[in-house]
Amino acid sequence: MPALQPLARLTDQVHAGPGGAMTVEAGVITGDLTVTTTNLGTHAEITIQYTGADEWYHLQGSPAPVPQAGLTALHYAVVDAIRSGAATGVPH
């Protein structure tokens, strides 16, 4: 059976606020980050990386349910939370 293709993917760059963003694999990361939110149907996978790096990390709380407002609303809530910092994960 072929792998399912994502329904949509959004990517942005953001500078993490004080305290950075909490990842599952590497703990807190800070600085200039690239954030990708991938729609997997009812849930979305949120991954981040140091901008320009090869390694991607899952943001704490990913995968997260796609809210009724949609994938774009979730993505920009994540971007805003990372911009705020405080070792953020996926906002609820």
C-alpha positions as CSV (number, residue, x, y, z in Angstrom):
1,M,0.0,0.0,0.0
2,P,1.5,3.4,-0.9
3,A,2.1,6.0,1.8
4,L,-0.6,8.6,2.3
5,Q,0.4,12.0,1.0
6,P,-0.3,15.0,3.3
7,L,-3.3,17.1,2.5
8,A,-1.6,20.4,3.0
9,R,1.6,21.8,4.4
10,L,2.4,25.3,5.7
11,T,5.9,26.6,6.4
12,D,7.2,29.8,8.0
13,Q,10.3,31.2,9.5
14,V,10.2,32.7,13.0
15,H,12.6,34.0,15.6
16,A,11.8,32.1,18.9
17,G,11.1,34.4,21.8
18,P,12.9,34.1,25.2
19,G,12.8,30.5,26.4
20,G,12.5,29.1,22.8
21,A,10.4,26.2,21.7
22,M,10.1,22.8,23.3
23,T,10.8,19.8,21.1
24,V,10.3,16.1,21.8
25,E,13.8,15.1,20.6
26,A,16.1,17.9,21.5
27,G,14.4,19.8,24.4
28,V,14.3,23.6,24.0
29,I,15.7,25.2,20.8
30,T,16.1,28.9,20.3
31,G,17.0,31.4,17.6
32,D,15.8,31.5,14.0
33,L,13.6,28.5,13.3
34,T,11.6,27.1,10.4
35,V,8.1,25.8,11.4
36,T,6.2,23.3,9.3
37,T,2.6,22.2,9.9
38,T,1.5,19.2,7.9
39,N,-2.2,18.2,7.7
40,L,-2.6,14.5,8.2
41,G,-6.4,14.5,8.1
42,T,-7.9,15.1,11.6
43,H,-4.4,15.8,13.1
44,A,-1.4,17.9,12.1
45,E,2.2,17.2,12.6
46,I,4.2,20.3,13.7
47,T,8.0,20.1,13.1
48,I,10.7,22.7,13.6
49,Q,14.3,23.1,12.7
50,Y,17.1,25.6,13.1
51,T,16.7,27.6,9.8
52,G,19.1,26.1,7.3
53,A,19.8,22.9,9.3
54,D,19.1,19.4,8.1
55,E,17.5,18.0,11.3
56,W,13.8,18.4,12.0
57,Y,12.3,18.1,15.5
58,H,8.7,17.5,16.6
59,L,7.2,20.4,18.6
60,Q,6.0,19.2,22.0
61,G,2.3,18.3,21.6
62,S,2.6,17.2,18.0
63,P,0.6,15.6,16.4
64,A,-2.2,17.9,17.4
65,P,-5.9,17.9,16.4
66,V,-6.7,20.3,13.5
67,P,-9.2,22.8,15.1
68,Q,-12.5,23.7,13.5
69,A,-10.9,26.9,12.3
70,G,-8.6,24.8,10.1
71,L,-4.9,24.1,9.5
72,T,-4.0,27.7,8.8
73,A,-5.3,28.9,12.2
74,L,-3.4,26.1,13.9
75,H,-0.2,26.9,12.0
76,Y,-0.3,30.6,12.9
77,A,-1.2,29.9,16.5
78,V,2.0,27.8,16.7
79,V,4.1,30.5,15.0
80,D,2.8,33.1,17.4
81,A,3.5,30.8,20.4
82,I,7.0,30.2,19.3
83,R,7.5,33.9,18.7
84,S,6.4,34.4,22.3
85,G,8.9,31.8,23.6
86,A,8.7,30.4,27.1
87,A,9.6,26.8,26.0
88,T,6.3,26.6,24.2
89,G,4.8,23.6,22.6
90,V,1.6,23.3,20.6
91,P,-0.9,25.8,22.0
92,H,-4.2,24.4,23.2
